[in-house]
Amino acid sequence: MSGAADQGPPAPHPKPNATRVLILGGTTEASALAALLARETDVSVTLSLAGRTAAPRPEPVPVRVGGFGGADGLAHWLAGNGIEAVIDATHPFAARISANAAAACRAGGVPLLAVRRPAWERQPGDDWTETDSVPACLDALGPAPRRVFLTIGRQELSAFARAPQHAYLVRTIEPVGDALPVPNLVTVSARGPFTLADETRFMREAGIEVLVTKNSGGAATYPKIEAARALGVPVVIVARPALPDVPAVPDAAGAIRWLKTGLDRSGPV
């Protein structure tokens, strides 16, 4: 949501006199929230997607795809579309988008809520090495060749090209293409949720020796953590980045309560 990104069309608001809400989405929480708000007669929702997924799930509310041009561009768009509340339900690692949202809402005086799913916590039997970035995972993997299961998304795969000795199994939603130019690469295109049984079988049959992932939290992809625990597979896990200090709830239900509190005051949130 930074740079000279597509400004996109104005937000459609088919519900007269409804509170205009922008959801910054791309997560299961954002989709759940959109589905709940689509049934509300006093809320008019636009769901914003960054456009990194070529075939996003169908949504029951108007969808805007593309960036805003940084914090200033977002502030301009909010003002131009009469947005009265913003709900940041982006991925926990979308730090730049969250920072832009905080700055834009602060500049425009628009109430902002973040939906932040709880991070995963180490459980008995987990063998975790925590890093503060994706590139730092390379040191944690070490120099000896290993069979590595990468589930970090497509955007940062190129970092692992510096360690071509490993055999990589990469699972992403979007095709990997040439994002990771290494000699031993297997790619799988799949979208969660995944079951524990499927993840355990998948990792066992692939001979996975180490899992590399981000601490995204949530239930949809947690079975890979459980499978690693059951199989005794070590996990290299990237800690979450620092995010803006704004009001936050853990799920869509909490966002509904926040929004309803504002609506019950007979005005915008």
GUSE-708695 format. One record per atom (N, C-alpha, C, O, CB): x, y, z. Coordinates in steps of 0.05 Angstrom, whole numbers, padded with zeros to 5 digits, always signed. Atoms other than C-alpha are relative to their C-alpha. Glycine has a CB too. Layout:
N
XYZ
...
//
This chain:
269
+00016-00024+00000
+00000+00000+00000
+00017+00025+00000
+00008+00046+00009
-00019+00000+00024
-00018-00023+00001
+00060+00045-00011
+00007+00005-00029
+00002-00012-00046
+00025-00004+00017
-00009-00006+00027
+00089+00080-00072
-00023+00009-00017
-00045+00015-00008
+00013-00025-00012
+00019-00010+00018
+00052+00101-00134
-00019-00022-00009
-00021-00028-00033
+00013+00013-00025
+00018+00022+00006
+00000+00046-00130
-00026+00011-00011
-00032+00034-00010
-00005-00016+00025
+00025-00007+00012
-00066+00045-00165
-00019+00012+00021
-00023+00000+00042
-00013-00024-00013
+00018-00013-00019
-00114+00093-00131
-00027-00014+00000
-00041-00012+00020
-00004+00029-00007
+00025+00015+00000
-00174+00051-00152
-00024+00019-00002
-00022+00043+00000
-00002-00016+00025
+00024-00016+00002
-00246+00074-00161
-00010+00009+00027
-00002-00002+00047
-00022-00017-00015
+00012-00007-00026
-00287+00109-00108
-00014-00023+00012
-00022-00042-00002
-00019+00024-00004
+00014+00022-00014
-00319+00064-00056
-00030+00002-00006
-00042+00023-00002
+00005+00001+00030
+00029-00001+00004
-00390+00045-00075
-00014-00003+00027
-00006-00019+00044
-00009-00023-00019
+00015+00001-00025
-00440+00057-00019
-00030-00003-00006
-00044+00018-00007
+00006+00025+00018
+00028+00004+00008
-00507+00026-00037
-00021+00004+00022
-00045+00003+00017
-00004-00027-00011
+00018-00002-00022
-00537+00036+00032
-00002+00029+00009
+00017+00039+00023
+00008-00019+00024
+00002-00028-00008
-00561+00108+00042
+00001+00003+00030
-00010-00013+00045
-00026+00012-00011
-00002-00007-00028
-00545+00140+00109
+00014-00021+00018
+00012-00019+00042
-00027+00005+00011
-00015+00020-00016
-00503+00080+00130
+00028+00010+00007
+00039+00027-00007
+00002-00026-00016
-00028-00006-00008
-00437+00087+00167
+00019-00013-00019
+00018-00037-00024
+00005-00009+00029
-00018+00010+00020
-00382+00080+00116
+00026-00010+00013
+00040+00004+00027
+00007+00023-00020
-00023+00013-00013
-00328+00031+00137
+00018-00012-00021
+00009-00024-00041
-00011-00023+00019
-00020+00013+00017
-00264+00010+00103
+00013-00022+00016
+00024-00017+00038
+00021+00021-00010
-00015+00023-00012
-00235-00059+00119
+00025-00004-00017
+00023-00008-00041
-00018-00026+00001
-00025+00007+00013
-00163-00069+00102
+00004-00030+00004
+00008-00039+00027
+00025+00016+00011
+00003+00028-00003
-00164-00143+00087
+00022-00017-00011
+00046-00009-00012
-00025-00008-00012
-00019+00020+00010
-00131-00204+00058
+00004-00023+00019
+00022-00039+00015
+00027+00013-00005
-00002+00021-00020
-00141-00250+00118
-00027-00013+00005
-00048-00002-00004
+00011+00012+00027
+00025+00014-00007
-00193-00299+00143
-00017+00018+00018
-00042+00018+00016
+00005-00027+00013
+00015-00018-00018
-00212-00248+00197
-00014+00021-00016
-00037+00028-00009
+00019+00012+00021
+00012-00021+00016
-00225-00195+00145
-00024-00011-00016
-00045+00003-00017
+00021+00012-00020
+00022+00012+00014
-00269-00242+00104
-00023-00006+00019
-00047-00001+00012
+00009-00026-00014
+00022+00005-00019
-00308-00262+00166
-00014+00025+00008
-00038+00026+00011
+00012-00014+00025
+00012-00026-00007
-00318-00190+00185
-00017+00011-00022
-00039+00021-00018
+00022+00020+00007
+00015-00009+00023
-00341-00172+00115
-00027-00015-00002
-00047-00003-00008
+00016-00003-00026
+00024+00016+00002
-00391-00229+00116
-00020+00009+00022
-00044+00010+00016
+00006-00029+00003
+00018-00008-00022
-00420-00206+00183
-00012+00028-00006
-00035+00032-00002
+00015+00001+00026
+00009-00027+00005
-00424-00133+00162
-00018+00003-00024
-00034+00021-00027
+00023+00019-00002
+00016+00000+00024
-00455-00149+00095
-00030-00002+00007
-00047+00007-00009
+00008-00022-00019
+00028+00004-00008
-00520-00166+00133
-00011+00024+00015
-00034+00026+00021
-00002-00024+00017
+00008-00023-00016
-00521-00100+00170
-00012+00022-00018
+00001+00029-00039
+00023+00011+00016
+00012-00021+00016
-00568-00046+00142
+00011+00027+00005
+00008+00046-00011
-00030+00000+00004
-00010-00026-00008
-00534+00011+00178
+00030+00003-00004
+00042+00023+00006
-00008+00007+00028
-00029-00001+00006
-00463-00003+00154
+00005-00006-00029
-00006-00025-00040
+00016-00021+00018
-00008+00003+00028
-00435+00005+00084
+00030-00005-00001
+00046+00012+00006
-00008+00025-00017
-00028+00009-00003
-00370-00033+00076
+00014-00001-00028
+00002-00009-00048
+00001-00028+00013
-00018+00005+00022
-00313-00031+00026
+00023-00017+00011
+00035-00009+00031
+00009+00026-00014
-00023+00017-00008
-00261-00086+00031
+00023+00005-00019
+00020+00003-00043
-00008-00031-00001
-00024-00006+00016
-00191-00067+00007
+00019-00024+00001
+00026-00034+00022
+00013+00025+00011
-00019+00021+00003
-00144-00120-00019
+00025+00011-00015
+00022+00027-00033
-00011-00025-00016
-00025-00011+00012
-00071-00107-00037
+00004-00009-00029
+00017+00004-00044
+00024-00008+00016
-00002+00009+00027
-00077-00148-00100
+00022-00020-00005
+00030-00026-00028
+00003+00022-00018
-00022+00019+00003
-00021-00198-00086
-00009-00028-00007
+00006-00044-00017
+00016-00001+00025
+00012+00026+00007
-00068-00257-00096
-00016+00003-00025
-00035+00019-00026
-00017-00012+00023
+00013-00003+00026
-00090-00267-00168
-00030-00008+00001
-00046+00004-00013
+00014-00017-00021
+00027+00010-00001
-00154-00304-00149
-00010+00000+00029
-00012-00022+00041
-00002-00029-00013
+00010-00001-00028
-00180-00280-00081
-00027-00013+00002
-00042-00016-00018
+00000+00029+00010
+00026+00011-00005
-00240-00311-00050
-00022+00020-00006
-00018+00044-00002
-00003-00010+00030
+00023-00019+00004
-00308-00281-00070
-00008+00011+00027
-00008-00002+00047
-00024-00015-00014
+00008-00013-00025
-00332-00231-00019
-00028+00011-00003
-00036+00018-00026
+00020+00023+00007
+00027-00009+00002
-00403-00208-00002
-00003+00030+00001
-00025+00041+00003
-00016-00012+00022
+00000-00029+00000
-00384-00134-00002
+00016+00011-00023
+00032-00004-00034
+00010+00011+00028
-00017-00012+00021
-00354-00086-00053
+00030-00002+00007
+00037+00002+00030
-00008+00029-00004
-00029+00005-00004
-00279-00100-00061
+00015+00020-00017
+00010+00024-00041
+00008-00029-00007
-00019-00018+00014
-00225-00050-00079
+00027-00013+00000
+00036-00022+00021
+00001+00029+00014
-00026+00014+00003
-00160-00079-00105
+00022+00020-00008
+00018+00036-00027
-00001-00023-00021
-00023-00018+00006
-00093-00042-00105
+00007+00018+00023
-00008+00020+00043
-00007+00017-00024
-00010-00017-00021
-00052+00005-00063
-00013+00028+00000
-00029+00034-00018
+00030+00003-00001
+00011-00027-00002
-00069+00076-00041
+00021+00021-00005
+00015+00045-00007
-00012+00003+00028
-00021-00020+00003
-00001+00109-00050
+00010+00009+00027
+00014+00033+00031
-00010+00023-00016
-00011-00007-00026
+00024+00107+00022
-00021+00012+00018
-00045+00013+00012
+00022+00019-00004
+00018-00011-00020
-00006+00141+00083
-00015+00024-00011
-00039+00027-00006
+00016+00007+00025
+00013-00024+00010
-00020+00207+00047
-00022-00008-00020
-00043+00004-00020
+00021+00018-00014
+00020+00009+00019
-00056+00171-00009
-00024-00012+00013
-00047-00008+00004
+00012-00020-00020
+00023+00012-00014
-00098+00131+00039
-00016+00022+00014
-00041+00020+00014
+00011-00020+00021
+00015-00022-00013
-00116+00194+00079
-00017+00015-00020
-00040+00022-00013
+00020+00019+00014
+00015-00013+00020
-00138+00227+00015
-00024-00017-00009
-00046-00006-00012
+00018+00007-00025
+00022+00017+00008
-00180+00167-00005
-00021-00002+00021
-00045-00002+00015
+00011-00028-00006
+00020+00001-00022
-00213+00163+00063
-00017+00025+00001
-00042+00023+00003
+00014-00003+00027
+00015-00025-00001
-00232+00236+00061
-00019+00002-00025
-00042+00010-00022
+00019+00024+00000
+00015-00002+00024
-00256+00232-00011
-00024-00019-00001
-00043-00014-00016
+00017-00006-00024
+00022+00020+00000
-00301+00172+00003
-00016+00001+00026
-00033-00017+00030
+00012-00027-00003
+00016-00003-00024
-00329+00196+00069
+00002-00023+00020
-00018-00029+00033
-00028+00004-00007
-00003+00024-00017
-00301+00137+00108
+00000+00010+00029
+00014+00028+00037
+00026-00015-00006
+00004-00008-00027
-00322+00141+00181
+00014-00018+00020
+00016-00012+00044
-00029+00001+00007
-00015+00018-00017
-00283+00082+00209
+00016-00019-00017
+00008-00027-00039
-00020-00017+00019
-00018+00018+00014
-00225+00038+00187
+00006-00024+00019
+00012-00020+00042
+00026+00014-00009
-00007+00024-00015
-00214-00034+00210
+00023-00013-00015
+00020-00023-00037
-00024-00019+00003
-00024+00012+00011
-00144-00059+00197
+00001-00030+00007
+00008-00038+00029
+00026+00014+00010
+00000+00029-00005
-00152-00135+00189
+00020-00013-00019
+00015-00034-00030
-00028-00011-00005
-00021+00010+00017
-00088-00145+00149
+00016-00022+00014
+00012-00027+00038
+00018+00022-00010
-00017+00021-00011
-00037-00200+00160
+00018+00011+00022
+00026+00034+00020
+00017-00014-00022
-00017-00010-00021
+00004-00194+00224
+00027+00009-00009
+00040+00025+00005
+00003-00021+00021
-00026-00009+00010
+00066-00185+00181
-00002+00022-00020
+00018+00030-00032
+00015-00024-00012
+00004-00022+00018
+00037-00129+00139
+00005+00026+00015
-00013+00043+00017
-00029+00000-00013
-00006-00023-00018
+00072-00077+00182
-00002+00026-00015
-00011+00046-00003
+00028-00004+00011
+00001-00025+00014
+00078-00024+00128
-00029+00009-00004
-00035+00033-00001
+00014-00002-00027
+00028-00007+00004
+00004-00026+00112
-00013+00010+00026
-00027+00030+00027
-00016-00024-00010
+00011-00008-00026
-00014-00022+00186
+00011+00028+00008
-00004+00044+00020
+00007-00020+00022
-00012-00026-00007
+00034+00037+00196
-00013+00022-00017
-00019+00044-00007
+00030+00000-00005
+00013-00019+00017
+00003+00073+00136
-00029+00006+00009
-00038+00029+00009
+00000-00009-00029
+00028-00003-00009
-00067+00061+00163
+00000+00017+00025
-00017+00035+00028
-00013-00027+00006
-00001-00016-00024
-00048+00089+00231
+00005+00029-00006
-00007+00047+00006
+00021-00011+00019
-00007-00027+00007
-00017+00151+00201
-00023+00014-00014
-00029+00037-00009
+00026+00001-00017
+00021-00012+00016
-00074+00163+00152
-00024+00006+00018
-00036+00028+00016
-00009-00018-00022
+00023-00004-00018
-00128+00155+00206
+00006+00022+00020
-00012+00038+00027
-00007-00026+00014
-00008-00022-00019
-00090+00200+00254
-00002+00027-00014
-00012+00046-00002
+00028-00005+00010
+00001-00026+00014
-00084+00254+00201
-00028+00009-00006
-00034+00033-00006
+00016-00003-00026
+00027-00006+00007
-00157+00250+00182
-00020-00001+00022
-00044+00005+00019
-00009-00017-00022
+00018+00002-00023
-00186+00239+00251
-00020-00022-00003
-00043-00020+00006
-00014+00026+00004
+00018+00023+00005
-00217+00173+00229
+00006-00022+00020
+00029-00030+00023
+00003-00011-00029
-00005+00022-00019
-00226+00120+00283
+00011-00025-00014
+00002-00033-00035
-00026-00007+00015
-00014+00023+00011
-00182+00059+00272
+00000-00022+00020
+00006-00018+00044
+00029+00007-00009
-00002+00024-00017
-00186-00011+00300
+00017-00021-00015
+00014-00024-00039
-00028-00012+00007
-00015+00022+00011
-00137-00068+00288
-00012-00026+00009
-00018-00030+00033
+00030+00002+00007
+00007+00028-00007
-00158-00141+00286
+00026-00016-00001
+00037-00021-00023
-00022-00012-00020
-00026+00013-00002
-00097-00178+00310
-00004-00027+00014
-00008-00029+00038
+00020+00017+00016
+00003+00027-00011
-00102-00253+00319
+00023-00006+00018
+00046+00003+00013
-00001-00022-00023
-00022+00006-00019
-00061-00279+00378
+00022-00016-00014
+00017-00033-00031
-00011-00016+00024
-00023+00015+00010
+00008-00304+00362
+00000-00028+00011
-00011-00033+00033
+00026+00014+00006
-00004+00027-00011
+00025-00378+00370
+00020+00002+00023
+00038+00018+00022
+00009-00019-00022
-00019+00001-00023
+00060-00394+00435
+00012-00028+00001
-00001-00048-00005
-00015+00006+00026
-00014+00025-00002
+00112-00448+00446
-00014-00018+00020
-00020-00010+00042
+00029+00005+00008
+00012+00020-00017
+00082-00511+00475
+00020-00022+00007
+00041-00025-00007
-00024-00012-00014
-00018+00022-00007
+00115-00571+00510
+00004-00018-00025
-00016-00026-00037
-00011-00016+00024
-00006+00017+00023
+00149-00612+00456
+00008+00016-00025
+00018+00004-00044
-00023-00017-00007
-00009-00017+00022
+00161-00553+00409
+00030+00004+00000
+00041+00009+00022
-00015+00026+00000
-00028-00007+00003
+00232-00544+00383
+00002+00024-00018
+00005+00021-00042
+00017-00025-00011
+00001-00025+00015
+00232-00472+00362
+00027+00015+00001
+00039+00016+00022
-00022+00018+00009
-00020-00021+00001
+00287-00425+00339
-00013+00025-00010
-00022+00025-00033
+00025-00009-00017
+00014-00024+00008
+00259-00355+00337
+00020+00020-00012
+00042+00024-00002
-00015+00013+00024
-00016-00021+00013
+00287-00302+00289
-00016+00025-00002
-00040+00025+00001
+00010-00010-00028
+00014-00026+00002
+00271-00229+00279
-00005+00008-00029
-00016+00029-00034
+00016+00022+00014
+00005-00006+00028
+00269-00232+00203
+00003-00025-00017
+00014-00045-00007
+00019+00022-00010
-00003+00023+00018
+00265-00279+00144
+00029-00005-00007
+00038-00028-00006
-00016+00004-00026
-00029+00005+00006
+00339-00269+00124
+00015-00013+00023
+00033-00029+00019
+00014+00025-00007
-00013+00012-00023
+00359-00288+00195
-00005-00030+00002
+00009-00043+00017
-00009+00014+00026
+00005+00028-00001
+00329-00356+00184
+00023-00016-00012
+00027-00040-00005
-00026-00007-00015
-00022+00015+00013
+00389-00375+00141
+00021-00009+00020
+00031-00031+00018
+00013+00018-00022
-00019+00008-00020
+00436-00374+00200
-00011-00023+00017
+00003-00041+00025
+00007+00024+00018
+00013+00021-00016
+00386-00417+00239
+00000-00027-00014
+00002-00048-00001
-00028+00008+00008
+00000+00025+00015
+00385-00469+00184
+00028-00013+00000
+00030-00037+00000
-00009+00005-00029
-00027+00011-00001
+00460-00476+00186
+00011-00008-00028
-00004-00007-00047
+00001-00024+00018
-00012+00006+00026
+00509-00497+00131
-00005-00028-00011
-00004-00031-00036
+00030+00004+00002
+00004+00028+00010
+00493-00572+00127
-00026-00002-00016
-00046+00010-00007
+00000-00019+00024
+00024+00003+00016
+00443-00591+00073
-00023-00013+00016
-00019-00032+00030
+00005-00017-00025
+00023+00010-00014
+00373-00602+00100
-00024+00001-00018
-00025+00016-00038
-00005+00016+00026
+00025+00000+00014
+00303-00617+00074
-00018+00020+00014
-00028+00015+00036
-00013-00028-00002
+00013-00023-00013
+00267-00551+00088
-00028+00004-00011
-00031+00006-00036
+00017+00026-00003
+00028-00006+00007
+00192-00538+00087
-00004+00030+00005
-00004+00039+00028
-00020-00017+00016
+00003-00029-00002
+00182-00463+00072
-00029+00007-00003
-00042+00001-00023
+00017+00014-00021
+00027-00010+00001
+00115-00432+00088
+00000+00029+00009
-00013+00036+00030
-00020-00017+00018
-00003-00028-00008
+00131-00358+00090
-00013+00019-00021
-00010+00043-00019
+00030+00008+00002
+00011-00017+00021
+00093-00334+00028
+00021+00003-00022
+00044-00004-00019
-00009+00027+00010
-00018-00002+00024
+00123-00317-00040
+00018+00024+00002
+00040+00023-00009
-00017+00002-00024
-00014-00026+00002
+00147-00246-00027
+00029-00001+00009
+00046+00014-00002
-00014+00020+00016
-00027+00000-00011
+00210-00263+00013
+00016-00026-00005
+00036-00031+00008
-00002+00005+00030
-00013+00026+00006
+00230-00330-00017
+00029+00005-00010
+00046-00012-00005
-00015-00015-00021
-00026-00004+00012
+00290-00299-00053
+00023+00000+00020
+00046-00006+00013
+00000+00026-00015
-00021+00000-00020
+00328-00294+00013
+00014-00027+00002
+00038-00028+00008
-00011+00008+00027
-00011+00027-00003
+00338-00369+00012
+00018-00009-00023
+00030-00030-00022
-00022-00020+00004
-00018+00006+00022
+00375-00367-00054
+00029+00001+00009
+00047-00010-00004
-00005+00019-00023
-00028-00001-00010
+00437-00352-00012
+00008-00026+00014
+00031-00029+00022
+00002+00023+00020
-00006+00026-00012
+00432-00422+00017
-00009-00023-00019
-00028-00037-00012
-00013-00003+00028
+00009+00019+00020
+00426-00466-00045
+00006-00029+00006
-00002-00048-00009
+00012+00006-00027
-00007+00028-00007
+00453-00528-00010
-00024-00015+00011
-00024-00040+00011
+00022+00000+00021
+00023+00013-00011
+00385-00542+00021
-00019-00009-00022
-00020+00003-00044
-00014+00019+00020
+00022+00009+00017
+00328-00580-00012
-00025+00013+00011
-00033+00009+00034
-00003-00031-00002
+00023-00016-00010
+00267-00535-00008
-00027-00011-00011
-00029-00016-00035
+00003+00029-00009
+00027+00005+00007
+00194-00553-00008
-00016+00025+00007
-00017+00031+00031
-00012-00026+00014
+00012-00026-00004
+00155-00488-00016
-00030-00003-00005
-00039-00012-00026
+00012+00022-00018
+00029-00001+00004
+00080-00481-00005
-00010+00028+00001
-00005+00043+00021
-00014-00017+00022
+00011-00027+00002
+00046-00417-00027
-00027-00001-00013
-00035-00021-00024
+00019+00018-00016
+00025-00003+00014
-00021-00393-00051
+00004+00006-00029
-00007-00006-00047
-00018+00022+00013
-00007-00008+00027
+00008-00360-00113
+00023-00017-00010
+00040-00026+00005
+00007+00030-00001
-00023+00015+00011
+00056-00396-00161
+00026+00014+00007
+00028+00038+00008
-00003-00002-00030
-00026-00010-00009
+00129-00388-00140
+00015+00013-00024
+00029+00032-00020
+00017-00022+00012
-00014-00011+00023
+00155-00376-00210
+00030-00002+00004
+00040-00023+00011
-00008+00029-00006
-00029-00001-00003
+00228-00355-00208
+00009+00013+00026
+00031+00023+00028
+00013+00014-00024
-00006-00015-00025
+00225-00326-00138
+00022-00013+00016
+00036+00001+00032
-00025+00001+00017
-00021+00014-00015
+00273-00379-00110
+00017-00017-00019
+00011-00040-00023
-00013-00018+00023
-00017+00015+00020
+00328-00399-00160
+00020-00017+00014
+00043-00009+00018
+00014+00020-00018
-00018+00020-00012
+00358-00460-00126
-00002-00026-00015
-00023-00031-00028
-00007-00004+00031
+00000+00025+00016
+00376-00528-00156
-00020-00021+00010
-00030-00037-00007
+00027-00012+00000
+00018+00021-00010
+00331-00570-00111
-00025+00013+00013
-00025+00020+00036
+00015-00018+00021
+00024-00015-00008
+00262-00540-00106
-00025-00015-00009
-00028-00023-00032
+00000+00029-00012
+00027+00011+00006
+00192-00570-00102
-00020+00020+00010
-00018+00030+00032
-00004-00029+00014
+00020-00020-00008
+00132-00524-00101
-00028-00012+00001
-00034-00030-00015
+00000+00024-00019
+00028+00009-00003
+00061-00536-00078
-00017+00025+00003
-00012+00042+00019
-00003-00019+00025
+00019-00022-00002
+00004-00487-00090
-00025-00009+00015
-00039-00027+00006
-00007+00011-00028
+00022+00009-00017
-00048-00493-00035
-00008+00023+00018
+00008+00040+00025
+00006-00025+00016
+00011-00020-00018
-00092-00450+00009
-00013-00014+00024
-00028-00033+00020
-00021+00018-00014
+00012+00012-00024
-00110-00467+00081
-00030+00005+00002
-00041+00020-00015
+00014+00010+00025
-00012+00014-00023
-00141-00487+00126
+00009-00028-00006
+00000-00041-00025
-00020-00001+00023
-00011+00027+00003
-00102-00552+00133
-00006-00015+00026
-00007-00004+00047
+00031+00001-00006
+00005+00017-00024
-00116-00610+00180
+00026-00011+00011
+00046-00013-00003
-00019-00023-00007
-00024+00012-00013
-00067-00640+00229
+00008-00026-00014
+00031-00031-00019
-00005-00005+00030
-00006+00025+00013
-00073-00708+00195
+00014+00004-00027
+00033-00009-00034
-00025-00017-00004
-00012-00005+00026
-00058-00679+00127
+00028+00011+00002
+00046+00004-00013
-00018+00020-00016
-00026-00013-00003
+00000-00637+00151
+00021-00021+00010
+00044-00021+00001
-00001+00023+00020
-00018+00021-00010
+00031-00696+00189
+00008-00019-00022
+00032-00025-00026
-00013-00015+00023
-00006+00019+00022
+00025-00742+00129
+00018+00015-00021
+00037+00003-00031
-00026-00009-00013
-00015-00016+00020
+00051-00687+00082
+00030+00002+00008
+00047-00003-00008
-00012+00027-00004
-00027-00005-00009
+00113-00672+00124
+00016-00027+00002
+00039-00028-00004
+00000+00014+00026
-00013+00026-00003
+00128-00746+00138
+00008-00011-00028
+00030-00019-00032
-00019-00020+00014
-00006+00011+00026
+00123-00767+00065
+00021+00016-00015
+00036+00005-00032
-00026-00001-00017
-00020-00017+00013
+00165-00708+00042
+00028-00001+00014
+00047+00009+00003
-00009+00029+00000
-00026+00003-00014
+00220-00725+00093
+00010+00027+00011
+00034+00032+00011
+00020-00011-00018
-00008-00026-00009
+00219-00655+00122
+00017-00002+00025
+00011-00016+00044
-00025+00017+00006
-00019+00000-00022
+00277-00641+00169
-00002+00026+00017
+00007+00026+00040
+00028-00004-00010
+00004-00025-00015
+00260-00569+00189
-00022+00016-00014
-00024+00017-00039
+00027+00016+00001
+00021-00018+00010
+00200-00523+00181
+00008+00029+00005
+00017+00036+00026
-00027-00007+00015
-00005-00029-00002
+00210-00449+00167
-00027+00014-00005
-00039+00010-00026
+00022+00010-00020
+00026-00014+00002
+00149-00405+00179
+00000+00026+00015
+00020+00033+00028
-00023-00018+00011
+00004-00025-00015
+00124-00339+00207
-00021-00005+00022
-00038-00022+00019
-00009+00023-00019
+00019+00003-00022
+00087-00332+00272
-00026+00016-00007
-00031+00037+00004
+00012+00010+00027
+00024-00014+00010
+00022-00314+00236
-00023-00002+00020
-00041+00014+00020
-00008-00011-00026
+00022+00004-00018
-00023-00341+00291
-00024-00011-00015
-00024-00015-00039
-00007+00026+00014
+00024+00009+00012
-00093-00366+00279
-00001-00030-00003
+00019-00044+00000
-00004+00012-00028
+00005+00029+00000
-00123-00435+00271
+00005-00012-00028
+00010-00036-00030
-00027-00006+00009
+00000+00011+00027
-00121-00443+00195
+00026-00015-00007
+00025-00035-00021
-00005+00022-00020
-00026+00012+00008
-00047-00459+00189
+00015-00011+00025
+00038-00019+00022
+00017+00020-00014
-00013+00010-00024
-00031-00480+00261
+00007-00030-00002
+00026-00038+00011
-00016+00006+00024
-00006+00029+00001
-00034-00555+00244
+00029-00006-00009
+00040-00027-00002
-00019-00013-00018
-00027+00006+00007
+00035-00550+00212
+00019+00002+00024
+00038-00013+00026
+00010+00020-00022
-00016-00002-00025
+00063-00529+00280
-00005-00025+00017
+00013-00036+00028
-00008+00025+00016
+00007+00025-00015
+00026-00587+00313
+00013-00024-00013
+00023-00042+00001
-00030-00004+00001
-00013+00023+00013
+00052-00635+00260
+00030-00001+00005
+00041-00022+00009
-00006+00002-00031
-00028-00001-00006
+00123-00612+00270
+00006-00010+00028
+00025-00024+00033
+00011+00029-00003
-00003+00009-00028
+00115-00623+00345
-00003-00031+00001
+00013-00044+00014
-00021+00013+00018
+00005+00029-00001
+00087-00693+00334
+00022-00016-00013
+00029-00038-00004
-00027-00007-00013
-00021+00014+00015
+00142-00712+00285
+00028+00006+00011
+00048-00006+00001
-00001+00008-00029
-00027-00008-00010
+00199-00681+00325
+00016+00016-00019
+00040+00016-00019
+00015-00025+00007
-00013-00017+00020
+00214-00632+00269
+00005+00027+00012
-00014+00040+00022
-00017+00002-00026
-00005-00027-00011
+00249-00568+00291
-00013+00021-00018
-00017+00018-00042
+00030+00005+00002
+00014-00022+00014
+00216-00502+00272
+00017+00025+00003
+00025+00033+00025
-00028+00005+00011
-00012-00027+00000
+00251-00437+00252
-00023+00019-00005
-00036+00018-00026
+00023+00003-00022
+00024-00016+00001
+00198-00385+00265
+00007+00030+00003
+00021+00038+00021
-00020-00008+00022
-00005-00028+00000
+00199-00311+00249
-00019+00015+00018
-00043+00012+00016
-00002+00012-00029
+00017-00015-00019
+00174-00266+00305
-00014+00023-00015
-00005+00033-00035
+00017+00011+00023
+00016-00021+00012
+00122-00214+00290
+00015+00027+00001
+00029+00033+00020
-00027+00003+00013
-00012-00027+00000
+00144-00143+00271
-00016+00018+00020
-00038+00012+00028
+00000+00012-00028
+00014-00020-00016
+00127-00083+00314
-00023+00013-00016
-00019+00019-00039
+00020+00021+00011
+00023-00012+00013
+00058-00055+00297
-00009+00025+00015
-00002+00028+00039
-00023-00021-00002
+00009-00025-00013
+00025+00012+00312
-00016-00005+00025
-00031-00025+00027
-00016+00017-00019
+00015+00002-00025
-00003+00022+00382
-00028+00013-00005
-00032+00037+00000
+00015+00014+00023
+00027-00009+00005
-00077+00027+00364
-00019-00020+00015
-00011-00042+00022
-00007+00001-00030
+00019+00019-00012
-00140-00004+00395
-00001-00025-00017
-00001-00024-00042
-00028+00013+00002
-00001+00026+00014
-00141-00078+00377
-00018-00020+00013
-00023-00020+00037
+00028-00010-00001
+00016+00023-00009
-00186-00139+00383
+00011-00025-00014
+00025-00022-00034
-00030+00004-00006
-00012+00024+00011
-00169-00212+00368
-00015-00012-00024
-00004-00030-00037
+00003-00020+00021
+00016+00014+00020
-00225-00229+00319
-00022+00018-00011
-00025+00040-00002
-00012-00026+00012
+00022-00015+00013
-00283-00207+00276
-00022+00007+00019
-00033+00029+00017
-00011-00016-00023
+00021-00006-00019
-00332-00212+00333
+00007+00024+00017
-00011+00041+00023
-00005-00025+00018
-00008-00023-00015
-00292-00162+00372
-00002+00026-00016
-00009+00047-00005
+00029-00003+00010
+00003-00023+00017
-00292-00115+00313
-00029+00009-00003
-00035+00033-00003
+00012-00005-00028
+00028-00007+00001
-00367-00119+00308
-00009+00014+00025
-00024+00034+00024
-00017-00026-00004
+00007-00013-00025
-00374-00101+00381
+00010+00029+00001
-00004+00047+00009
+00011-00016+00025
-00012-00027+00001
-00327-00041+00372
-00017+00018-00018
-00023+00041-00011
+00029-00001-00010
+00015-00016+00019
-00366-00017+00312
-00028+00005+00010
-00038+00028+00008
-00002-00014-00027
+00027-00003-00011
-00434-00028+00345
-00001+00020+00022
-00020+00035+00026
-00012-00026+00009
-00001-00020-00022
-00413+00013+00405
-00001+00027-00011
-00015+00045+00000
+00026-00004+00016
+00001-00026+00013
-00401+00071+00359
-00027+00006-00012
-00037+00028-00009
+00021+00003-00021
+00026-00004+00012
-00466+00061+00322
-00022+00005+00020
-00040+00021+00016
-00007-00024-00017
+00020-00004-00021
-00505+00058+00387
+00001+00028+00011
-00018+00036+00025
+00004-00020+00022
-00002-00028-00009
-00481+00129+00401
-00014+00018-00020
-00012+00043-00018
+00029+00008+00005
+00016-00016+00020
-00525+00151+00342
+00019+00017-00017
+00012+00040-00024
-00020+00018+00014
-00019-00014+00018
-00465+00172+00300
+00022-00018-00007
+00023-00041+00000
+00010+00026+00014
-00023+00015+00008
-00400+00150+00270
+00015-00011+00025
+00012+00000+00047
+00018+00016-00017
-00016+00012-00022
-00353+00106+00312
+00019+00021+00011
+00034+00015+00030
+00016-00024-00010
//
